Amino acid sequence: MQHERHFSGFRLDLANEQLWQGEEEVRLRGKTFQVLRYLVARPGQLVTKESLLDGVWGQVAVSDSMPSICIAELRKALGDDPRTPTLIETVHGRGYRFIAQFRPAPASSGAAAAPACSPLMVGRDEELARIREWFAKASGGSRRVVFVTGEPGIGKTTFARAFLAELASKRLARIGCGQCVEQYGAGEPYMPLLEALTRLAQEPGGDQLIEILRRLAPTWLAQMSALVTPEERAKLHSEMQVVTQQRMLREMAEALEALAAEIPLVLLLEDLHWSDFSTLELVSFIGRRSEAARLLIIGSYRPVEMLASEHRLRAMKEELELHQQCEELRLKLLSERDVGAYIRLRFGEEDPARSLEQAAPMIHQRTEGNPLFMVNVVDYLVEQGSLLGAGKIEAPRTITRMIERNLDRQKPEEQTVLEAASVAGAEFSAAAVAAALQQEIGEVESCCARLARREQFIAP
């Protein structure tokens, strides 16, 4: 059996259920990965929504929109434009077709690049020290909810997973990971937590978790079809007819506390800005409990996505902060020294020092220290043949798409101000933009203040 498939710069590791783009892991939800696996196993064939539902979800009753939700997630992760697809083609009214061309596994070139299984991280020593301190307190019974936050591309996932890898290597905690996704239809309640617990239960020692759920949280076990027999699931579903929301919250809180009794439990819930309300309510409920628990919940989010006053995550986080029941860890942009450290770690001593010295300042200037942009720019330069070409950087396609998506989210008047400001230069005055647009200075200043407050494109 072939355990790896290579296509369009991606490596699909079927054995470990991971997708890689170069040295960066592309994080996918469990069901989204299964949809990709199903499509890849049928290259060029029409795959109907019905066959996806049967092949991926089996007998579990889910919304008919779930396949399209997973396809949208895949396209976003793979950078595939549905209007001009190169990987996944939509056959309107019928289903989907995987159209990418597979390539043989690349031979080793002897380059000093980092192994795919260990993505590089630099410039996070201070943040790691803080989260280690919070984990130590959680290990002593003082439960912790930690929010890891920062702009898109700042490295929230890389940071969180590097910390979890450190814990796993020392066997310091039991670790579960789940991911929220942007909803295009009816969402599944508690989806990231159910994903995390299902993965935990399928790992060595998972029998203990299943027994705890059966004893303390049977209504939750009924939602994890992969962990129970059809007969037990039917029995549990019949018992759920009279279950209240408060009972479900209490059951899960008690189950997690029991699971963390012997060894600390760490749960990573990514992209909480896309979370369903039920998951946020559960995180809040667990964080506000006063009982001792060796439990650490790490949630990542983008501040720009929750700046609207009505955002549920914002209200939940403010309530926890008010009672000192959560911590926030805001990741910073990398410095020029960090960029140089990344290049040295990635390419080792074989690259001439002169190349490193010339490339790092220019890369930092063009990316402002955004880790995702930095990695993409370095990849682009490597594809061009040399880091010495850093003075002629063109924005890679992946970065351009991200910027365009963020720009499209702005109001028309904000887009107009940003376009005029980009012509004025990296630094500009509101008066210059107002004169160019023939608008009142006060209007332009107010628009710039809103954008800066949301940390979108500009800063005062």
Sine and cosine of phi, psi and omega as CSV:
sin_phi,cos_phi,sin_psi,cos_psi,sin_omega,cos_omega
0.00,0.00,0.69,-0.72,0.01,-1.00
-0.99,0.14,0.85,-0.52,-0.09,-1.00
-1.00,-0.08,-0.14,0.99,0.02,-1.00
-0.70,-0.71,0.62,-0.78,0.13,-0.99
-0.79,-0.61,0.68,-0.73,-0.03,-1.00
-0.90,-0.44,0.75,-0.66,0.03,-1.00
-0.38,-0.93,0.72,-0.70,0.15,-0.99
0.76,0.65,0.67,0.74,0.02,-1.00
0.99,0.11,0.05,1.00,-0.01,-1.00
-0.94,-0.34,0.47,-0.88,0.08,-1.00
-0.82,-0.58,0.89,-0.46,-0.01,-1.00
-0.99,-0.14,0.94,-0.35,0.00,-1.00
-1.00,-0.07,0.99,-0.17,-0.08,-1.00
-0.95,0.30,-0.55,0.83,-0.04,-1.00
-0.91,0.42,-0.68,0.73,-0.05,-1.00
-0.99,-0.16,0.03,1.00,0.00,-1.00
0.80,0.59,0.84,0.54,0.02,-1.00
-0.69,-0.72,0.52,-0.85,0.08,-1.00
-0.88,-0.48,0.75,-0.66,-0.05,-1.00
-0.85,-0.53,0.61,-0.79,0.18,-0.98
-0.85,-0.53,0.98,-0.20,-0.15,-0.99
0.91,0.41,-0.82,-0.57,-0.01,-1.00
-0.99,-0.15,0.07,1.00,-0.03,-1.00
-0.97,-0.24,0.77,-0.64,0.09,-1.00
-0.97,0.23,0.72,-0.69,0.08,-1.00
-1.00,-0.08,0.94,-0.33,-0.10,-0.99
-0.97,0.25,0.78,-0.63,0.05,-1.00
-0.77,-0.64,0.57,-0.82,0.16,-0.99
-0.90,0.44,0.36,-0.93,-0.05,-1.00
-0.84,0.55,-0.75,0.67,-0.02,-1.00
-0.93,0.38,-0.58,0.81,0.02,-1.00
-0.91,0.41,-0.62,0.78,0.06,-1.00
-0.90,0.44,-0.66,0.75,0.00,-1.00
-0.90,0.44,-0.57,0.82,0.07,-1.00
-0.90,0.43,-0.69,0.73,0.04,-1.00
-0.88,0.47,-0.70,0.71,0.03,-1.00
-0.85,0.52,-0.68,0.74,-0.03,-1.00
-0.89,0.45,-0.67,0.74,0.00,-1.00
-0.94,0.35,-0.69,0.73,-0.03,-1.00
-0.89,0.46,-0.54,0.84,0.01,-1.00
-0.95,0.30,-0.15,0.99,-0.03,-1.00
-0.75,-0.66,0.85,0.53,-0.07,-1.00
-0.87,0.50,0.72,-0.69,0.05,-1.00
0.97,0.23,-0.10,0.99,-0.04,-1.00
-1.00,-0.06,0.53,-0.85,0.12,-0.99
-0.96,0.30,0.82,-0.57,0.05,-1.00
-0.91,-0.41,0.92,-0.39,-0.03,-1.00
-0.98,0.22,0.32,-0.95,0.05,-1.00
-0.89,0.46,-0.57,0.82,0.00,-1.00
-0.90,0.43,-0.67,0.74,0.00,-1.00
-0.93,0.36,-0.54,0.84,0.08,-1.00
-0.91,0.42,-0.70,0.71,0.02,-1.00
-0.87,0.49,-0.67,0.74,0.00,-1.00
-0.94,0.34,-0.67,0.75,-0.10,-1.00
-0.98,0.22,-0.48,0.88,-0.08,-1.00
-0.97,-0.25,-0.66,0.75,-0.07,-1.00
-0.98,-0.17,-0.28,0.96,0.04,-1.00
0.87,0.50,-0.78,-0.62,-0.07,-1.00
-1.00,0.04,0.02,1.00,-0.02,-1.00
-0.97,0.26,0.78,-0.63,0.00,-1.00
-0.98,0.18,0.90,-0.43,0.03,-1.00
-0.71,-0.70,0.22,-0.98,0.03,-1.00
-0.90,0.45,0.57,-0.82,0.04,-1.00
-0.90,0.44,-0.24,0.97,-0.01,-1.00
-0.99,0.12,-0.16,0.99,-0.08,-1.00
-0.86,0.51,-0.68,0.74,0.05,-1.00
-0.85,0.52,-0.68,0.73,-0.01,-1.00
-0.93,0.37,-0.53,0.85,0.07,-1.00
-0.90,0.43,-0.72,0.69,0.00,-1.00
-0.91,0.42,-0.62,0.78,0.04,-1.00
-0.89,0.45,-0.66,0.75,0.03,-1.00
-0.89,0.47,-0.65,0.76,0.05,-1.00
-0.89,0.45,-0.67,0.74,0.00,-1.00
-0.89,0.45,-0.72,0.70,0.00,-1.00
-0.88,0.48,-0.63,0.77,0.02,-1.00
-0.91,0.41,-0.68,0.73,-0.01,-1.00
-0.93,0.37,-0.59,0.81,-0.06,-1.00
-1.00,0.02,-0.16,0.99,-0.04,-1.00
0.94,0.34,0.58,0.82,-0.05,-1.00
-0.98,-0.21,0.87,-0.49,-0.03,-1.00
-0.98,0.20,0.87,-0.50,-0.03,-1.00
-0.89,0.47,-0.38,0.92,0.01,-1.00
-0.97,0.25,-0.55,0.84,0.04,-1.00
-0.73,-0.68,0.93,0.38,-0.14,-0.99
-0.94,0.34,0.57,-0.82,0.14,-0.99
-0.86,-0.51,-0.15,0.99,-0.04,-1.00
-0.86,-0.51,-0.81,0.59,-0.05,-1.00
-0.83,-0.56,0.87,-0.49,-0.03,-1.00
-0.97,-0.22,0.70,-0.71,0.08,-1.00
-1.00,-0.01,0.79,-0.61,0.12,-0.99
-0.98,-0.20,0.99,-0.14,-0.23,-0.97
-0.82,0.57,0.77,-0.64,0.02,-1.00
0.98,0.18,-0.05,1.00,-0.08,-1.00
-0.81,-0.59,-0.74,0.67,-0.02,-1.00
0.28,-0.96,-0.64,-0.77,-0.13,-0.99
-0.67,-0.74,0.31,-0.95,0.02,-1.00
-0.61,-0.79,0.76,-0.65,0.06,-1.00
-1.00,0.09,0.91,-0.42,-0.16,-0.99
-0.92,-0.39,0.04,1.00,0.00,-1.00
-0.93,0.36,0.48,-0.88,0.05,-1.00
-1.00,-0.03,0.78,-0.62,0.04,-1.00
-0.97,0.22,0.52,-0.86,0.01,-1.00
-0.82,-0.57,0.46,-0.89,0.08,-1.00
-0.92,0.40,0.44,-0.90,0.03,-1.00
-0.86,0.50,0.76,-0.65,-0.02,-1.00
-0.91,0.41,0.64,-0.77,0.05,-1.00
-0.96,0.30,0.48,-0.88,0.01,-1.00
-0.92,0.40,0.77,-0.64,-0.04,-1.00
-1.00,-0.09,-0.10,0.99,-0.02,-1.00
0.98,0.18,0.09,1.00,0.02,-1.00
-0.94,0.35,0.39,-0.92,-0.08,-1.00
-1.00,0.00,0.52,0.85,0.03,-1.00
-0.95,0.32,0.41,-0.91,-0.03,-1.00
-0.95,0.32,0.53,-0.85,0.07,-1.00
-0.88,0.47,0.50,-0.86,-0.07,-1.00
-0.88,0.47,-0.46,0.89,-0.09,-1.00
-0.98,0.19,-0.11,0.99,-0.03,-1.00
-0.73,-0.68,0.98,0.18,0.02,-1.00
-0.86,0.50,0.59,-0.81,-0.08,-1.00
-0.99,0.15,0.57,-0.82,0.09,-1.00
-0.65,-0.76,0.74,-0.67,0.02,-1.00
-0.74,-0.68,0.33,-0.94,0.14,-0.99
0.95,0.30,0.35,0.94,-0.05,-1.00
-0.84,-0.54,0.40,0.92,-0.04,-1.00
-0.87,0.49,-0.69,0.72,-0.03,-1.00
-0.90,0.43,-0.69,0.72,-0.01,-1.00
-0.92,0.40,-0.64,0.77,0.04,-1.00
-0.89,0.45,-0.63,0.77,0.01,-1.00
-0.88,0.48,-0.64,0.77,-0.03,-1.00
-0.94,0.34,-0.69,0.72,-0.05,-1.00
-0.95,0.30,-0.47,0.88,0.12,-0.99
-0.90,0.43,-0.62,0.79,0.02,-1.00
-0.91,0.42,-0.67,0.74,0.02,-1.00
-0.92,0.38,-0.59,0.81,0.05,-1.00
-0.91,0.42,-0.63,0.78,0.02,-1.00
-0.87,0.49,-0.65,0.76,0.03,-1.00
-0.93,0.38,-0.65,0.76,0.05,-1.00
-0.89,0.45,-0.62,0.79,0.01,-1.00
-0.89,0.45,-0.45,0.89,0.03,-1.00
-1.00,0.07,0.06,1.00,0.05,-1.00
0.96,-0.29,-0.03,1.00,0.01,-1.00
-0.99,-0.11,1.00,-0.04,-0.10,-1.00
-0.80,0.59,0.51,-0.86,-0.06,-1.00
-0.67,-0.75,0.65,-0.76,0.22,-0.97
-0.90,-0.43,0.85,-0.53,-0.06,-1.00
-0.86,-0.51,0.79,-0.61,0.06,-1.00
-0.98,-0.21,0.87,-0.49,0.09,-1.00
-0.99,-0.14,0.86,-0.51,-0.17,-0.98
-0.73,-0.68,0.36,-0.93,0.02,-1.00
0.32,-0.95,0.22,-0.98,-0.06,-1.00
-0.91,0.41,0.28,-0.96,0.05,-1.00
-0.84,0.55,0.73,-0.69,0.02,-1.00
1.00,0.04,0.01,1.00,-0.08,-1.00
-0.96,0.26,-0.26,0.97,0.06,-1.00
0.98,-0.22,0.48,0.87,-0.02,-1.00
-0.89,0.46,-0.71,0.70,0.00,-1.00
-0.91,0.41,-0.71,0.71,0.02,-1.00
-0.86,0.51,-0.69,0.72,0.00,-1.00
-0.90,0.44,-0.77,0.64,-0.06,-1.00
-0.88,0.47,-0.67,0.74,-0.05,-1.00
-0.97,0.26,-0.47,0.88,0.11,-0.99
-0.91,0.41,-0.64,0.77,0.04,-1.00
-0.91,0.41,-0.68,0.73,0.01,-1.00
-0.91,0.41,-0.60,0.80,0.04,-1.00
-0.89,0.45,-0.59,0.81,0.05,-1.00
-0.90,0.44,-0.71,0.70,0.03,-1.00
-0.89,0.45,-0.67,0.74,-0.04,-1.00
-0.91,0.41,-0.62,0.78,-0.03,-1.00
-0.91,0.42,-0.47,0.88,0.00,-1.00
-0.98,-0.18,0.05,1.00,0.00,-1.00
0.80,0.60,0.71,0.70,-0.06,-1.00
-1.00,-0.03,-0.26,0.97,-0.10,-0.99
-0.39,-0.92,0.34,-0.94,0.21,-0.98
-1.00,-0.01,0.72,-0.70,-0.19,-0.98
-0.81,-0.59,0.76,-0.65,0.09,-1.00
-0.79,-0.61,0.61,-0.79,-0.06,-1.00
-0.77,-0.64,0.72,-0.70,0.09,-1.00
-0.64,-0.77,0.36,-0.93,-0.08,-1.00
-0.72,-0.69,0.71,-0.70,0.12,-0.99
-1.00,0.09,0.45,-0.89,0.00,-1.00
-0.75,-0.66,0.44,-0.90,0.06,-1.00
-0.92,0.40,0.80,-0.60,-0.12,-0.99
-1.00,0.01,0.76,-0.65,0.07,-1.00
-0.95,-0.31,0.05,1.00,0.01,-1.00
-0.29,-0.96,-0.40,-0.92,0.02,-1.00
-0.91,0.42,0.82,-0.58,-0.04,-1.00
-1.00,-0.02,0.34,-0.94,0.02,-1.00
-1.00,-0.02,0.84,-0.54,0.00,-1.00
-0.86,0.50,0.62,-0.79,0.08,-1.00
0.88,0.47,0.39,0.92,-0.14,-0.99
-0.82,0.57,-0.74,0.67,-0.03,-1.00
-0.91,0.42,-0.58,0.81,0.00,-1.00
-0.95,0.31,-0.65,0.76,0.05,-1.00
-0.88,0.48,-0.63,0.78,0.05,-1.00
-0.89,0.45,-0.72,0.70,-0.02,-1.00
-0.89,0.45,-0.70,0.72,-0.04,-1.00
-0.94,0.34,-0.61,0.79,0.03,-1.00
-0.89,0.46,-0.68,0.74,0.04,-1.00
-0.89,0.45,-0.67,0.74,0.00,-1.00
-0.88,0.47,-0.66,0.75,-0.05,-1.00
-0.94,0.35,-0.36,0.93,-0.01,-1.00
-1.00,-0.03,-0.04,1.00,0.05,-1.00
-1.00,0.01,0.23,-0.97,0.07,-1.00
-0.81,0.58,0.71,-0.70,-0.05,-1.00
1.00,0.07,0.09,1.00,-0.04,-1.00
-0.93,0.37,-0.32,0.95,0.02,-1.00
-0.86,0.52,-0.55,0.83,0.01,-1.00
-0.90,0.43,-0.67,0.74,0.02,-1.00
-0.89,0.45,-0.69,0.72,0.00,-1.00
-0.88,0.47,-0.65,0.76,0.01,-1.00
-0.91,0.41,-0.64,0.77,0.04,-1.00
-0.90,0.44,-0.69,0.73,0.03,-1.00
-0.90,0.44,-0.66,0.75,0.00,-1.00
-0.89,0.46,-0.58,0.81,-0.06,-1.00
-1.00,0.09,-0.65,0.76,-0.14,-0.99
-0.94,-0.34,-0.42,0.91,-0.09,-1.00
-0.66,-0.75,0.86,0.51,-0.05,-1.00
-0.89,0.46,-0.51,0.86,0.00,-1.00
-0.91,0.41,-0.45,0.89,0.05,-1.00
-0.98,0.19,-0.64,0.76,0.00,-1.00
-0.87,0.49,-0.53,0.85,0.00,-1.00
-0.90,0.44,-0.38,0.93,-0.02,-1.00
-1.00,0.01,-0.04,1.00,-0.03,-1.00
-0.93,-0.37,0.99,0.15,-0.14,-0.99
-0.89,0.46,-0.43,0.91,-0.04,-1.00
-0.96,0.28,-0.20,0.98,-0.12,-0.99
-0.97,-0.25,-0.16,0.99,-0.07,-1.00
-0.74,-0.68,0.31,-0.95,0.06,-1.00
-0.97,0.23,0.36,-0.93,0.04,-1.00
-0.84,0.55,-0.59,0.80,-0.01,-1.00
-0.91,0.41,-0.70,0.71,0.00,-1.00
-0.92,0.38,-0.61,0.79,0.01,-1.00
-0.89,0.46,-0.67,0.74,0.01,-1.00
-0.89,0.46,-0.66,0.75,0.01,-1.00
-0.91,0.42,-0.68,0.73,0.00,-1.00
-0.91,0.42,-0.62,0.78,0.00,-1.00
-0.90,0.44,-0.59,0.81,0.02,-1.00
-0.92,0.40,-0.52,0.85,0.01,-1.00
-0.97,0.23,-0.33,0.94,-0.06,-1.00
-0.99,0.17,-0.09,1.00,-0.09,-1.00
-0.89,0.46,-0.44,0.90,-0.06,-1.00
-0.90,-0.43,0.38,0.92,-0.04,-1.00
-1.00,0.09,0.73,-0.69,0.05,-1.00
-1.00,-0.06,0.29,-0.96,0.03,-1.00
-0.88,0.47,-0.66,0.75,-0.01,-1.00
-0.90,0.44,-0.61,0.79,0.03,-1.00
-0.90,0.44,-0.66,0.75,0.01,-1.00
-0.89,0.46,-0.67,0.74,0.02,-1.00
-0.89,0.46,-0.71,0.70,-0.02,-1.00
-0.90,0.43,-0.66,0.75,0.01,-1.00
-0.86,0.51,-0.75,0.66,-0.06,-1.00
-0.93,0.37,-0.64,0.77,0.03,-1.00
-0.86,0.51,-0.71,0.71,-0.01,-1.00
-0.93,0.38,-0.60,0.80,0.01,-1.00
-0.92,0.40,-0.68,0.73,0.01,-1.00
-0.91,0.41,-0.63,0.78,0.03,-1.00
-0.91,0.42,-0.63,0.77,0.04,-1.00
-0.92,0.39,-0.63,0.77,0.00,-1.00
-0.91,0.41,-0.49,0.87,-0.03,-1.00
-1.00,0.00,0.11,0.99,-0.08,-1.00
-0.92,0.40,-0.67,0.75,-0.07,-1.00
-1.00,0.04,-0.64,0.77,-0.01,-1.00
-0.64,-0.77,0.64,-0.77,-0.04,-1.00
-0.81,0.58,0.56,-0.83,0.02,-1.00
-0.93,-0.37,0.78,-0.63,0.05,-1.00
-0.87,-0.49,0.82,-0.57,0.05,-1.00
-0.91,-0.42,0.81,-0.59,0.08,-1.00
-0.96,-0.27,0.87,-0.49,0.05,-1.00
-0.90,-0.45,0.95,-0.31,-0.11,-0.99
-1.00,0.00,0.51,-0.86,0.10,-1.00
0.86,0.51,0.80,0.60,-0.01,-1.00
-0.91,0.42,-0.29,0.96,0.05,-1.00
-0.90,0.43,-0.28,0.96,0.07,-1.00
-0.96,-0.27,0.18,0.98,-0.13,-0.99
-0.95,0.32,0.47,-0.88,0.18,-0.98
-0.96,0.28,0.37,-0.93,-0.06,-1.00
-0.88,0.47,-0.59,0.81,-0.05,-1.00
-0.88,0.48,-0.67,0.75,0.01,-1.00
-0.90,0.43,-0.68,0.74,0.01,-1.00
-0.89,0.45,-0.64,0.77,0.02,-1.00
-0.89,0.45,-0.62,0.79,0.01,-1.00
-0.93,0.37,-0.70,0.71,0.03,-1.00
-0.86,0.52,-0.69,0.73,0.02,-1.00
-0.90,0.45,-0.68,0.73,-0.02,-1.00
-0.89,0.46,-0.71,0.71,0.01,-1.00
-0.91,0.41,-0.68,0.74,-0.02,-1.00
-0.91,0.43,-0.50,0.87,-0.06,-1.00
-1.00,0.04,-0.14,0.99,0.01,-1.00
-0.94,0.35,0.60,-0.80,-0.09,-1.00
-1.00,-0.08,-0.21,0.98,-0.02,-1.00
-0.91,0.42,0.57,-0.82,0.05,-1.00
-0.90,0.44,0.66,-0.75,0.01,-1.00
-0.38,-0.92,0.69,-0.72,0.01,-1.00
-1.00,0.04,0.93,0.37,-0.20,-0.98
-0.73,-0.68,0.75,-0.66,0.06,-1.00
-0.79,-0.61,0.87,-0.50,0.09,-1.00
-0.95,-0.30,0.83,-0.55,0.04,-1.00
-0.94,-0.35,0.85,-0.53,0.04,-1.00
-0.85,-0.52,0.76,-0.66,0.03,-1.00
-0.97,-0.25,0.51,-0.86,0.06,-1.00
-0.35,-0.94,0.31,-0.95,0.08,-1.00
-0.99,-0.16,0.84,-0.54,-0.03,-1.00
-0.84,0.54,-0.61,0.79,-0.09,-1.00
-0.89,0.45,-0.43,0.90,-0.04,-1.00
-0.98,0.19,-0.26,0.97,-0.10,-1.00
-0.84,-0.55,0.34,0.94,-0.04,-1.00
-0.97,0.26,-0.37,0.93,0.07,-1.00
-0.88,0.47,0.72,-0.70,-0.12,-0.99
-0.87,0.49,-0.42,0.91,-0.05,-1.00
-1.00,0.02,0.01,1.00,-0.04,-1.00
-0.90,0.44,0.76,-0.65,-0.09,-1.00
-0.91,0.42,-0.58,0.81,0.01,-1.00
-0.89,0.45,-0.64,0.76,0.00,-1.00
-0.87,0.48,-0.73,0.68,-0.01,-1.00
-0.89,0.45,-0.67,0.74,-0.01,-1.00
-0.90,0.44,-0.71,0.70,-0.02,-1.00
-0.90,0.43,-0.66,0.75,0.00,-1.00
-0.90,0.44,-0.59,0.81,0.02,-1.00
-0.91,0.41,-0.69,0.73,0.04,-1.00
-0.91,0.41,-0.64,0.77,0.02,-1.00
-0.90,0.44,-0.62,0.78,-0.02,-1.00
-0.85,0.53,-0.59,0.81,-0.02,-1.00
-0.98,-0.21,0.26,0.97,0.04,-1.00
0.82,0.57,0.70,0.71,-0.04,-1.00
-0.93,-0.37,0.23,0.97,0.07,-1.00
-0.46,-0.89,0.27,-0.96,0.05,-1.00
-0.80,-0.59,0.44,-0.90,0.07,-1.00
-0.83,-0.55,0.70,-0.71,0.01,-1.00
-0.83,-0.55,0.97,-0.25,-0.06,-1.00
-0.99,-0.11,0.86,-0.51,-0.02,-1.00
-0.99,0.16,0.66,-0.75,-0.03,-1.00
-0.99,-0.13,0.29,-0.96,0.14,-0.99
-0.92,0.38,0.46,-0.89,-0.01,-1.00
-0.98,0.22,0.49,-0.87,0.06,-1.00
-1.00,0.06,0.17,-0.99,0.06,-1.00
-0.88,0.48,-0.59,0.81,0.05,-1.00
-0.90,0.43,-0.62,0.78,0.03,-1.00
-0.90,0.45,-0.64,0.77,0.02,-1.00
-0.88,0.47,-0.69,0.72,0.05,-1.00
-0.88,0.47,-0.63,0.78,0.02,-1.00
-0.90,0.43,-0.63,0.78,0.03,-1.00
-0.88,0.47,-0.71,0.71,-0.02,-1.00
-0.89,0.45,-0.66,0.75,-0.02,-1.00
-0.92,0.39,-0.65,0.76,0.02,-1.00
-0.91,0.41,-0.62,0.79,-0.07,-1.00
-0.96,0.28,-0.64,0.77,-0.12,-0.99
-0.94,-0.33,-0.09,1.00,0.09,-1.00
0.92,0.40,-0.41,-0.91,-0.10,-1.00
-1.00,0.02,-0.08,1.00,-0.05,-1.00
-0.95,0.32,-0.53,0.85,0.01,-1.00
-0.96,0.26,0.68,-0.73,0.01,-1.00
-0.87,0.49,0.61,-0.79,0.00,-1.00
-0.86,0.52,-0.55,0.83,-0.02,-1.00
-0.88,0.48,-0.64,0.77,0.01,-1.00
-0.89,0.45,-0.67,0.74,0.00,-1.00
-0.90,0.44,-0.69,0.72,-0.03,-1.00
-0.90,0.43,-0.58,0.81,-0.02,-1.00
-0.98,0.20,-0.58,0.82,-0.11,-0.99
-0.98,0.22,-0.68,0.73,-0.15,-0.99
-0.85,0.52,-0.75,0.66,-0.01,-1.00
-0.88,0.48,-0.66,0.75,-0.02,-1.00
-0.93,0.37,-0.66,0.76,0.02,-1.00
-0.90,0.44,-0.67,0.74,0.02,-1.00
-0.90,0.43,-0.65,0.76,-0.01,-1.00
-0.89,0.45,-0.66,0.75,-0.07,-1.00
-0.98,0.20,-0.40,0.92,-0.06,-1.00
-0.94,-0.34,-0.19,0.98,-0.05,-1.00
0.85,0.53,0.34,0.94,0.06,-1.00
1.00,0.10,0.22,0.98,0.11,-0.99
-0.96,0.29,0.88,-0.47,-0.12,-0.99
-0.85,0.53,-0.67,0.74,-0.02,-1.00
-0.90,0.43,-0.70,0.72,0.03,-1.00
-0.89,0.45,-0.65,0.76,-0.02,-1.00
-0.87,0.49,-0.74,0.67,-0.02,-1.00
-0.88,0.47,-0.67,0.74,0.00,-1.00
-0.90,0.43,-0.64,0.77,0.01,-1.00
-0.92,0.38,-0.67,0.74,0.03,-1.00
-0.89,0.46,-0.68,0.73,0.05,-1.00
-0.85,0.52,-0.67,0.75,0.00,-1.00
-0.89,0.46,-0.69,0.73,-0.01,-1.00
-0.92,0.40,-0.61,0.79,0.04,-1.00
-0.89,0.45,-0.66,0.75,0.03,-1.00
-0.89,0.45,-0.53,0.85,0.02,-1.00
-0.97,0.22,-0.24,0.97,0.12,-0.99
0.92,-0.40,-0.26,0.96,-0.04,-1.00
-0.25,-0.97,0.59,-0.81,0.13,-0.99
-0.94,0.33,-0.27,0.96,-0.03,-1.00
-0.94,0.34,-0.21,0.98,0.03,-1.00
-1.00,0.05,0.30,0.95,-0.13,-0.99
-0.89,0.45,-0.37,0.93,0.01,-1.00
-0.96,0.29,-0.17,0.98,-0.07,-1.00
-0.89,-0.46,0.56,0.83,-0.09,-1.00
-0.92,0.39,0.74,-0.67,0.24,-0.97
-0.95,-0.33,0.61,-0.79,-0.04,-1.00
-0.88,0.47,0.83,-0.56,0.07,-1.00
-0.85,0.52,0.41,-0.91,-0.09,-1.00
-0.87,0.50,-0.60,0.80,-0.02,-1.00
-0.90,0.44,-0.63,0.78,0.02,-1.00
-0.94,0.34,-0.68,0.74,0.00,-1.00
-0.85,0.53,-0.68,0.73,0.01,-1.00
-0.89,0.45,-0.66,0.76,-0.01,-1.00
-0.90,0.45,-0.70,0.71,0.00,-1.00
-0.90,0.44,-0.68,0.74,0.00,-1.00
-0.89,0.46,-0.66,0.75,0.02,-1.00
-0.89,0.46,-0.69,0.73,0.01,-1.00
-0.91,0.41,-0.60,0.80,0.02,-1.00
-0.93,0.38,-0.63,0.78,-0.02,-1.00
-0.90,0.44,-0.39,0.92,-0.02,-1.00
-0.98,0.21,-0.25,0.97,-0.05,-1.00
-0.99,0.17,0.38,-0.93,0.06,-1.00
-0.93,0.38,0.42,-0.91,-0.03,-1.00
-0.81,0.58,-0.65,0.76,-0.01,-1.00
-0.93,0.37,-0.52,0.85,0.06,-1.00
-0.95,0.31,-0.62,0.78,0.06,-1.00
-0.88,0.48,-0.64,0.77,0.00,-1.00
-0.89,0.45,-0.69,0.72,0.01,-1.00
-0.90,0.43,-0.68,0.73,0.00,-1.00
-0.90,0.44,-0.65,0.76,0.02,-1.00
-0.90,0.44,-0.67,0.74,0.03,-1.00
-0.92,0.39,-0.64,0.77,0.01,-1.00
-0.90,0.43,-0.59,0.81,-0.01,-1.00
-0.91,0.42,-0.49,0.87,0.06,-1.00
-0.96,0.28,-0.59,0.81,-0.02,-1.00
-0.91,0.41,-0.51,0.86,0.04,-1.00
0.75,-0.66,0.06,-1.00,0.00,-1.00
-0.88,0.47,-0.56,0.83,0.12,-0.99
-0.90,-0.44,0.67,-0.75,-0.07,-1.00
-0.48,-0.88,0.31,-0.95,0.09,-1.00
-0.96,-0.28,0.53,-0.85,0.04,-1.00
-0.88,0.48,-0.53,0.85,-0.02,-1.00
-0.90,0.43,-0.65,0.76,0.00,-1.00
-0.91,0.42,-0.67,0.74,0.01,-1.00
-0.92,0.39,-0.65,0.76,0.01,-1.00
-0.89,0.46,-0.64,0.77,0.01,-1.00
-0.91,0.40,-0.65,0.76,-0.02,-1.00
-0.92,0.40,-0.59,0.81,-0.05,-1.00
-1.00,-0.06,-0.09,1.00,-0.05,-1.00
0.83,0.55,0.74,0.68,0.05,-1.00
-0.88,-0.48,0.23,-0.97,0.08,-1.00
-0.94,0.35,0.64,-0.77,0.00,-1.00
-0.86,0.51,-0.63,0.77,-0.02,-1.00
-0.87,0.50,-0.62,0.78,0.02,-1.00
-0.91,0.41,-0.69,0.73,-0.01,-1.00
-0.92,0.39,-0.67,0.75,0.02,-1.00
-0.89,0.46,-0.65,0.76,0.02,-1.00
-0.90,0.43,-0.67,0.75,0.01,-1.00
-0.89,0.45,-0.71,0.71,0.01,-1.00
-0.90,0.44,-0.61,0.79,0.01,-1.00
-0.90,0.43,-0.65,0.76,0.02,-1.00
-0.89,0.45,-0.72,0.69,-0.01,-1.00
-0.89,0.45,-0.67,0.74,-0.01,-1.00
-0.92,0.39,-0.61,0.79,0.01,-1.00
-0.91,0.42,-0.55,0.84,0.04,-1.00
-1.00,0.06,-0.01,1.00,0.00,-1.00
0.85,0.52,0.68,0.74,0.02,-1.00
-0.92,-0.40,0.95,-0.32,0.15,-0.99
0.97,0.26,-0.60,0.80,-0.09,-1.00
-0.76,-0.65,0.33,-0.95,0.09,-1.00
-0.64,-0.77,0.55,-0.84,-0.01,-1.00
-0.93,0.37,0.00,0.00,0.00,0.00
